[in-house]
Amino acid sequence: MADDFDATVVPAPRATVDEPEPATADIENTLIVETDLERPERPSAAQPAQATAQYYQFRVGARTEAITLDRPCFIGRRPASPRIVRGPAPRLLRVPSPLKEVSATHIELRQLGSSVIVTDLKSTNGSIVMVPGSVPRKLRQGESVVISPGTLVDIGDDNVLQILPMQRLAVPDDAEPFL
């Protein structure tokens, strides 16, 4: 019977690298400076404590009021929120669809930083994105695209979303902006 250990190769031990010890600088003389990005703006005594944020807005069809994209928005005939939600609760926007061209939860519209993203949520009849100066494009099911102000998104049954320019809006003290 042959010895099973004859073909075993034992690797050589690895060389250890000594980690340099951290510099022991004089910590008492270290000055920590807040940058403008880290320091919250402190209101003056004459100024009320209210922050502002920049959000895009959109309109649906002939509606006159603009809807702010301060949180994700799910749009459809009977929109439902996803099972798992990160950040603030999404806005659910119901649109009329007498011919049932609009799916129950048709699209998601959200602002991410300084971009607006539209996502077709596997709708039955699709969504058509019309960016100014470009050829209209039908989104594939589940497809997301970044869109700009002036873009129109047709979801069917005369429901056309118009993306409006970014606006500086007051944010309530207890609200968490979603960017």
Protein Blocks (a to p, Z undefined) as FASTA:
>chain_A
ZZfklmpccddddddddddddddddfklpccdddfklpccdddfklccddddddddddeh
jbfbdcdffbccdddfbdcddfbdghjdddddddddfkomacfblbdcddehjaccddde
hiakopadddehiacddddehiacdddehiacdebjhiacdddddddddddfkbccdZZ
